[in-house]
Amino acid sequence: ELTYPGASFVKVHFEDFRPPPGLVIEVRNPSGTESYLYTRDHKDSRTFDAEMGDDGELNFYSMSISGETAVIEVQGHRGYIKSGGKAFKGRVFVDHVVRGLEIEKGAASLSSSRKSKGGHSLDVESSGGFLTESNCGLMERVDAVCWAGSDPEAYDRSQPVAWLVTRTSGCTAWRAGPDNHLFTNNHCISDQAATSASEVWFNYEKSVCGGDETETIVKVPAEQLITTDNTLDFTLFSVTDFSAIESFGNLGLEVREAVLGETIYIPQHGAGDPKQISIDSDMNQTGACQVDDESLYGRDFDTDIGYYCDTTGGSSGSPVLLAGSHKAIALHHQGGCLNSG
């Protein structure tokens, strides 16, 4: 049993996974409501980091366990571990865990005690080096479910938006179309190794407006990097077990230039929090988020639109949606008031 008080999740790393035939290694939460099974020949969902030497078979991460405690349980009995009348010797070595830390300075952080590979711990702000102080005026990011009654369409359109847990940090991702295609920022994941090391959480949102309980989270590993671009700061990728997330729908793209003054809103997982939506803005006379600059410098000239809609570290990769069509007009990637995508 591995417990880290205050952790939002615990993610176990197997350094040398060679269990005897017949033994099952279960990684679960204390109540057993979240569980992943691993054997020599079968592995439920897992991620692996090729840059750190993982191959996905002998070395890999279990899926994250929500909460501050992960239980690792060996299941089987002596009769299962015989081979040709002789005991079959195996080895399962857990060398470190990654855990979600409490929020610090408005950015979600992860920490890992990976001493066996480099002698350092990971504690990285989720901004990817971008400006993180992005609440413009009053903080008006609100739990997604708070809008279910007053703006049901905006709430419904937040369902394809997910939290992306990368090797070192947290960002936001979302389903772009009906196929297995998800968007996030290039500064969140930029190559295949980072993709294979990431997992995606759908339905990570509060059950009640302002409450503490969350809905049942659906977690899937990221699978294939499809394409990426540093200047436009986007990555398109796929996930394993796509059927598990199809029911959350997709957003679609508004393929045109934005118009100054258009009303927008941003569903997001800023600071690694359960899903929130920014709709209101005290920086605009209308009281609503809008396009405040239709041609802003991002990583090049005229690549971005600017807005005062509230975001923060971890909001990177969020869709910027038009209130009219409810399709994505931009991909959020930078703070600073104006924030931009």
C-alpha positions in Angstrom: 0.0 0.0 0.0 1.5 3.3 -1.1 0.0 6.4 0.5 1.0 10.0 -0.2 -1.2 12.4 1.9 -2.9 15.1 -0.3 -2.0 13.4 -3.6 -4.6 13.6 -6.3 -3.4 10.4 -7.8 -0.7 7.7 -7.6 0.9 6.1 -10.6 3.1 3.1 -10.1 6.2 2.3 -12.2 7.4 -1.3 -12.7 11.1 -1.4 -13.5 11.4 -5.2 -14.0 8.1 -6.9 -14.6 8.6 -10.7 -14.8 5.9 -12.4 -12.7 5.7 -16.2 -12.8 3.0 -17.7 -15.0 -0.4 -17.7 -13.2 0.2 -14.7 -11.0 -1.8 -11.5 -11.4 -0.5 -8.2 -10.2 -3.4 -5.9 -9.4 -3.0 -2.1 -8.9 -6.2 -0.6 -7.4 -7.6 1.9 -5.0 -8.4 0.7 -1.4 -12.1 0.2 -2.1 -11.4 -1.7 -5.4 -13.6 0.5 -7.4 -10.7 1.4 -9.7 -8.5 -1.5 -10.7 -6.0 -2.6 -13.3 -4.6 -6.1 -13.8 -1.2 -7.1 -15.1 0.3 -10.5 -15.9 3.2 -11.8 -17.9 1.1 -12.0 -21.0 -1.8 -9.6 -20.4 -1.7 -6.0 -19.3 -4.7 -3.7 -18.8 -4.1 -0.1 -19.8 -0.6 1.2 -19.1 1.8 3.9 -20.3 5.5 3.8 -20.9 8.3 6.4 -21.3 10.8 5.3 -24.0 13.1 8.2 -23.2 13.6 6.8 -19.7 14.2 3.3 -21.1 10.7 1.8 -20.8 9.7 -0.8 -23.4 6.0 -1.2 -22.3 6.5 -4.9 -21.3 9.3 -5.3 -18.7 9.2 -1.6 -17.8 6.1 0.5 -17.8 3.6 2.5 -15.6 0.3 1.3 -14.4 -2.6 3.6 -15.0 -3.0 6.3 -12.4 -5.1 5.5 -9.3 -7.2 8.5 -8.2 -6.7 9.6 -4.6 -3.7 9.4 -2.3 -3.4 5.6 -2.0 -2.6 2.8 -4.5 -2.6 -0.8 -3.4 -0.4 -3.3 -5.2 -1.7 -6.9 -4.7 -0.2 -10.2 -5.9 -2.9 -12.7 -6.6 -2.5 -16.5 -7.1 -1.2 -19.4 -5.1 1.7 -21.8 -4.9 0.2 -24.3 -7.3 0.1 -21.8 -10.1 3.8 -21.0 -10.1 5.2 -24.4 -10.9 6.8 -25.1 -14.3 7.9 -28.7 -15.1 7.7 -29.6 -11.4 10.1 -26.9 -10.4 9.3 -23.5 -8.9 9.4 -20.8 -11.5 11.3 -17.8 -10.2 10.0 -14.4 -11.1 10.6 -10.8 -10.3 8.4 -7.7 -10.0 10.3 -4.6 -9.0 8.6 -1.3 -8.3 11.2 1.4 -8.4 9.2 4.6 -8.1 5.8 6.3 -8.3 4.5 9.5 -9.9 1.9 11.4 -7.9 -0.3 14.4 -8.4 0.7 17.2 -6.0 -1.4 19.8 -4.4 -1.9 23.0 -6.4 1.0 25.4 -6.2 0.8 29.0 -7.6 -2.1 28.1 -9.8 -0.3 25.3 -11.7 -0.8 21.5 -11.4 2.4 19.7 -10.7 3.6 16.1 -10.6 6.3 14.6 -8.6 8.3 11.4 -9.0 10.9 9.8 -6.8 12.8 8.3 -9.7 16.1 7.9 -8.1 17.3 5.0 -10.1 17.3 7.0 -13.4 19.1 10.2 -13.0 18.9 10.9 -9.3 16.3 13.7 -9.5 12.7 14.3 -8.8 10.2 15.8 -11.2 8.3 18.8 -10.1 7.2 20.7 -13.2 4.6 23.4 -13.6 2.1 22.4 -16.2 2.5 25.6 -18.2 5.4 24.2 -20.2 7.3 27.4 -19.7 4.4 29.7 -20.7 2.9 32.5 -18.6 0.7 31.0 -16.0 -0.8 34.0 -14.2 -3.8 34.1 -16.6 -6.8 35.1 -14.5 -7.8 38.4 -15.9 -9.6 40.4 -13.3 -11.8 38.3 -11.1 -11.3 34.5 -11.3 -14.3 33.3 -13.2 -13.5 29.7 -14.1 -16.5 27.8 -12.7 -17.1 24.0 -12.2 -18.6 22.7 -15.5 -21.7 21.3 -13.9 -22.6 24.8 -12.5 -23.6 25.7 -16.1 -25.8 22.5 -16.6 -29.0 24.4 -15.8 -28.3 28.0 -17.0 -26.3 27.1 -20.2 -26.9 23.4 -20.9 -25.5 23.6 -24.4 -22.1 24.9 -23.2 -22.1 22.2 -20.5 -22.9 19.5 -23.1 -20.1 20.8 -25.4 -17.6 20.5 -22.5 -18.0 16.7 -22.5 -15.4 16.0 -25.2 -12.8 17.9 -23.1 -10.3 15.8 -21.0 -7.4 16.2 -18.6 -4.1 15.1 -20.1 -1.5 13.6 -17.7 1.9 13.7 -19.3 5.2 12.4 -18.1 5.9 15.6 -16.0 2.8 17.7 -15.9 -0.9 18.2 -16.7 -2.6 19.9 -19.7 -6.0 19.8 -21.4 -7.0 17.7 -24.5 -10.2 17.3 -26.5 -11.8 15.2 -29.2 -11.6 17.1 -32.5 -13.9 15.0 -34.7 -15.7 11.7 -34.9 -12.6 9.6 -35.4 -9.8 8.8 -33.0 -8.2 12.3 -33.1 -7.5 14.5 -30.0 -5.9 17.9 -29.9 -3.5 19.4 -27.3 -0.5 21.7 -27.4 2.9 20.8 -28.8 4.4 22.1 -25.6 2.4 19.5 -23.7 3.4 16.5 -25.9 5.7 16.9 -28.9 7.0 13.4 -29.9 6.0 9.7 -29.8 7.8 9.0 -26.5 5.9 11.8 -24.7 2.6 10.5 -26.3 3.1 6.9 -25.1 3.9 8.2 -21.6 0.6 10.1 -21.3 -2.9 9.2 -20.2 -6.2 11.0 -20.8 -9.0 11.4 -18.3 -12.6 11.9 -19.5 -15.5 12.8 -17.3 -13.2 14.3 -14.7 -15.7 16.8 -13.3 -17.6 17.7 -10.2 -20.9 15.9 -9.6 -22.4 19.0 -7.9 -21.7 22.6 -8.4 -19.2 23.6 -5.7 -19.1 20.1 -4.3 -16.1 17.8 -3.5 -17.2 14.6 -5.2 -16.3 13.9 -8.9 -18.0 11.7 -11.5 -16.6 8.3 -12.4 -13.4 9.1 -14.5 -12.8 7.2 -17.7 -9.0 6.9 -18.3 -7.3 5.8 -21.5 -3.6 5.8 -22.5 -2.5 8.1 -25.4 -1.3 5.9 -28.2 0.0 7.5 -31.5 1.3 10.9 -32.3 -0.3 11.8 -35.6 1.1 15.2 -36.3 2.6 18.1 -34.4 3.8 21.7 -35.1 5.9 23.9 -32.8 5.1 27.3 -34.4 1.3 26.7 -34.2 1.8 24.8 -30.9 -0.5 21.9 -31.6 -0.4 18.1 -31.5 -2.9 15.7 -32.8 -2.8 12.2 -31.3 -4.9 9.1 -30.8 -5.7 6.9 -27.8 -6.0 3.2 -27.1 -9.5 1.8 -26.3 -11.2 4.5 -28.4 -14.5 2.9 -27.9 -14.4 3.8 -24.2 -14.5 7.5 -25.0 -16.7 7.6 -28.1 -19.8 8.4 -26.0 -18.3 11.8 -24.9 -18.7 13.1 -28.4 -16.5 15.6 -30.3 -16.3 19.3 -30.9 -15.6 19.9 -34.6 -13.7 22.9 -36.0 -14.8 26.4 -37.1 -12.4 26.6 -40.1 -12.3 30.4 -40.6 -10.7 33.5 -39.2 -12.1 34.8 -35.9 -14.0 38.1 -35.9 -13.3 40.8 -33.3 -15.9 40.8 -30.6 -17.3 37.3 -31.2 -18.5 35.6 -28.0 -16.4 32.6 -26.9 -16.0 30.3 -23.9 -13.3 27.8 -22.8 -13.9 24.4 -21.1 -10.6 23.4 -19.4 -8.7 21.5 -16.7 -6.8 24.5 -15.4 -4.5 23.7 -12.4 -5.4 20.0 -12.9 -8.8 20.7 -11.4 -12.0 18.9 -12.3 -13.4 20.4 -15.5 -14.3 24.1 -15.4 -15.7 26.5 -18.0 -14.8 30.1 -18.5 -17.9 31.9 -19.9 -18.0 35.2 -18.0 -15.4 38.0 -18.1 -15.5 41.1 -16.0 -12.9 42.6 -18.4 -15.5 43.0 -21.1 -18.5 45.4 -21.1 -20.8 42.6 -22.2 -19.7 40.6 -19.2 -18.9 37.6 -21.5 -15.7 36.2 -22.9 -15.0 37.4 -26.4 -12.4 37.7 -29.1 -10.5 40.9 -28.0 -7.7 40.7 -30.7 -8.2 38.7 -33.9 -4.5 38.9 -34.9 -2.0 38.4 -32.1 1.6 37.3 -32.1 1.9 33.8 -30.6 5.0 31.9 -31.7 5.0 33.9 -34.9 3.2 36.9 -36.4 -0.6 36.7 -36.8 -0.9 33.1 -35.5 -3.2 33.8 -32.5 -6.4 35.3 -31.3 -6.4 37.1 -27.9 -9.0 37.2 -25.1 -9.4 38.0 -21.4 -11.3 34.7 -20.8 -9.7 33.2 -17.6 -7.2 30.3 -17.9 -4.3 29.1 -15.8 -1.5 26.6 -15.8 -2.9 23.3 -17.0 -5.4 25.0 -19.3 -2.9 24.6 -22.1 -4.5 22.7 -25.0 -8.1 23.7 -24.2 -10.5 24.4 -27.0 -11.7 28.0 -27.5 -15.3 27.6 -28.6 -17.6 30.0 -30.3 -20.9 30.7 -28.5 -22.8 30.7 -31.8 -21.7 27.4 -33.4 -20.2 25.8 -30.3 -17.2 24.7 -32.5 -13.5 25.3 -31.8 -12.1 28.5 -33.3 -8.7 28.2 -31.6 -6.5 26.1 -29.4 -5.5 27.9 -26.1 -1.8 27.9 -25.4 -0.6 31.0 -23.6 -1.5 33.3 -20.7 -0.7 36.9 -19.9 -3.9 38.9 -20.3 -4.4 38.9 -23.2 -4.5 35.1 -23.1 -4.2 33.6 -26.5 -4.8 30.6 -28.7 
